[in-house]
Amino acid sequence: MERGTKLKIQETALDLFSQRGYSNVSIREIGKIVGIKESTLYYHFKNKQEIYDVLLSEFRTLTQNILKGFQQELGRVAEIQKAAFVDAGLAYFFQYLLENTVLKFLRMLMIDQYTNKEAAQLYQLLMFENPLEHNHQVFEYLIHKKYFKQENPEYLALHYFSPFFVLFQRYFATGEVREEIKLIAKHELCIHLNTFYDTYSISSAKGDKYESI
């Protein structure tokens, strides 16, 4: 019961934070939606900041596990086929950026970045610095293994990731995540990933093809 209540508090807090921002939500509101007294909520968390800190810790664990899994899979790759390249990009967008907890957390940071310096730094790190650095390392690896052409990996990372951010902001930064919008975003992302692969992959000369929706 105690663990169930604690998880409900976290889920409710994240829902509210993602809709209105951390600073615009009170402990009293969280407790009211959960269906417990404010004093009961303080039994589980000493204050609102602790709820935020727990959410942040779990979010970091989630992102680290996803990144670790991707790096392990990349190390086993013997050849980069277009289908695998496109599927990896789609998986990052739809299984990571649009994963329920990740999406709510990013929306919360988008709101709070204008009033909270720490939130602004974290949003910058999660949405720009980390993805660009990770993709830089990936393209260095792919170039070294002679899967991709000899290009500047920093430029490749920027060229590759920019459409991900544009599509995220255009369709999913706010509002309900609807299936018809996801299909539109998937189609546009497939075009980008196919074109990127054809432009920079050495394997593209072999006629490696991938059909999108």
Secondary structure, 3 states (H helix, E strand, C coil): CHHHHHHHHHHHHHHHHHHHCHHHCCHHHHHHHHCCCHHHHHHHCCCHHHHHHHHHHHHHHHHHHHHHHHHHHHHCCCCCCHHHHHHHHHHHHHHHHCCHHHHHHHHHHHHHCCCCHHHHHHHHHHHHHHHHHHHHHHHHHHHHCCCECCCCHHHHHHHHHHHHHHHHHHHCCCCCCCHHHHHHHHHHHHHHHHHHHHHHEHHHHHCCCCCCC
